[in-house]
Amino acid sequence: MGRQRSGGRAPGPTPGVYPIDSGTAELIQDRDHPRGYLLLVNGVESSHIDLSDPGWLDFEYLRWIAAVILDRAPEPLRVLHLGAAGCSLARYLIDARPGSQHLAVDSDGELARLVREWFDLPRAPALRIRVGDARAVTESLPDGGFGVVVRDVFVGALTPSPLTTMEFTRQVHRVLVPGGLYLVNCADTPDLRLLRAEAATIGAVFGQLAIVADPPMLKGRRRGNVIIVGSDSQLGGPALVRELLGGAVPAQFWGNGRARAAAAQMLPLLDAQPASDRPDQKIPD
């Protein structure tokens, strides 16, 4: 497993394709960031890391997630990341909130080993990586252990359906402290059917609901990422709304009323729901 040196700087990983438990991981060097790397898992963009700048998030949806978290969390964080990949969000939050502790869960053990080697990630207790199924790990955790849970799990372009149901959402609620945050990366098509079904599910468990995405996505003009937020405490405020609108890709914040109105005609997703009745979770090619 080669590493490269350039101009006396600390070594970085060697771009290329590497075998992992679930298929392949590919590292591509970022032309705009000399020490930046894009990680693809089975051909799908998964993470971006700038080794020289832990405060850089290349993926816009991660910037939205981070903005929501930091708006609510002035103190060190305890965060459960379901879907580890390159751990770019955990690395960012550790830099933004020193003393924070993160548990990242990924089902691919070889990928977890490689990203530790490639990206020189923070060690425990700041960042622990656990190999396992996201739902099984969540169900094994004690009550009230985390202030934030982030779900960013995909198999290819799919979020596994066991991680979208009301039963699983109740498990997330259980492991959160009172008033904690649950943030979901929902990838959807222009019909927004999955967004509305997931929002209905999360809204059935949490007292407050919010949606964050760029206007073309919310108007059904394209496919892409939408962030759904659940909490039992008030979400959002003028400062967060301004920050989201002022980003490189401006995003809208739909608060509890508007988010629930968007999901009003959908029933929560259940474990026993037949696959034929579920919204399509795949972004078509």
Disulfide bonds with the S-S distance in Angstrom:
none
